[in-house]
C-alpha cells in the first residue's frame, strides 16, 4: 500500500488491518487514462476507455428497447473519495457508520 493511502487511512481513523480482514478489499491502481463516457443533467462522468465503450453499447441497446438508462456514479479519485468521507466525519458521522455504506477501495 502506498504512502498516500496509508496517510489517508490514518487521517480518517481507519484501521488498515481491520478493513483488510473484515472487508476483504482489493487494492487497485487509480485509473489515469479516463474518457468522457456521458453527461447527464450537466454532470460529466469519466470512465476508462473500455468501460466507456461498454456503457455506450449498453445505453444504445437500452434506447432501442425504449429503456432510458443513465449513469449516477463513475470514476472518483482517491482525493475526491477522501473529501467525501472527511465531510461526513466533520458532520459528526462515525467512520464505522460511513464505511458501512461507502466501499473502501483504494
ROVOVEX-40214 format. One line per 2 residues: number of its first residue (from 1); their letters; for each residue z, x, y of C-alpha. Coordinates in pm, whole numbers. Layout:
BEGIN
NUM) a) Z:X:Y ~ ...
END
This chain:
BEGIN
1) xx) 0:0:0 ~ -93:146:337
3) xx) 148:226:619 ~ 26:-59:842
5) xx) 102:-320:579 ~ 439:-164:500
7) xx) 527:-185:871 ~ 415:-548:893
9) xx) 622:-645:589 ~ 922:-460:732
11) xx) 883:-618:1079 ~ 865:-966:922
13) xx) 1163:-908:695 ~ 954:-944:381
15) xx) 1079:-768:69 ~ 778:-598:-84
17) xx) 941:-579:-424 ~ 1028:-949:-421
19) xx) 682:-1054:-305 ~ 507:-847:-569
21) xx) 736:-959:-852 ~ 761:-1330:-765
23) xx) 419:-1400:-618 ~ 210:-1168:-833
25) xx) -1:-1086:-527 ~ -316:-886:-544
27) xx) -393:-628:-280 ~ -739:-631:-128
29) xx) -906:-419:133 ~ -956:-607:456
31) xx) -1317:-720:490 ~ -1504:-539:766
33) xx) -1868:-647:730 ~ -1845:-1008:837
35) xx) -2114:-1253:943 ~ -2102:-1580:1128
37) xx) -2100:-1838:848 ~ -2066:-2154:1053
39) xx) -1949:-2311:1376 ~ -1751:-2634:1369
41) xx) -1604:-2802:1677 ~ -1679:-2487:1874
43) xx) -1484:-2267:1633 ~ -1661:-1972:1470
45) xx) -1600:-1899:1103 ~ -1659:-1548:975
47) xx) -1715:-1465:608 ~ -1854:-1179:406
49) xx) -2231:-1197:371 ~ -2209:-1310:8
51) xx) -1955:-1583:84 ~ -2159:-1699:385
53) xx) -2472:-1734:169 ~ -2277:-1934:-89
55) xx) -2129:-2152:184 ~ -2471:-2216:335
57) xx) -2614:-2314:-3 ~ -2323:-2546:-76
59) xx) -2345:-2707:268 ~ -2721:-2759:230
61) xx) -2678:-2919:-113 ~ -2399:-3143:15
63) xx) -2617:-3253:307 ~ -2896:-3351:65
65) xx) -2639:-3565:-118 ~ -2524:-3725:211
67) xx) -2191:-3546:195 ~ -2055:-3391:513
69) xx) -1853:-3076:448 ~ -1713:-2824:691
71) xx) -1502:-2512:693 ~ -1142:-2539:802
73) xx) -1049:-2176:745 ~ -1228:-1848:689
75) xx) -1160:-1477:733 ~ -832:-1398:901
77) xx) -748:-1038:985 ~ -420:-880:884
79) xx) -327:-861:1252 ~ -402:-1232:1304
81) xx) -202:-1331:995 ~ 87:-1122:1128
83) xx) 68:-1304:1464 ~ 75:-1644:1293
85) xx) 377:-1560:1078 ~ 561:-1395:1369
87) xx) 506:-1704:1587 ~ 663:-1921:1316
89) xx) 960:-1685:1290 ~ 1001:-1692:1668
91) xx) 1017:-2073:1649 ~ 1309:-2041:1408
93) xx) 1135:-2094:1076 ~ 1283:-1875:799
95) xx) 1045:-1624:638 ~ 1111:-1759:288
97) xx) 1001:-2106:405 ~ 692:-1967:578
99) xx) 588:-1781:265 ~ 610:-2099:57
101) xx) 303:-2225:243 ~ 136:-1902:350
103) xx) -32:-1699:82 ~ 61:-1337:137
105) xx) -247:-1133:63 ~ -273:-802:239
END
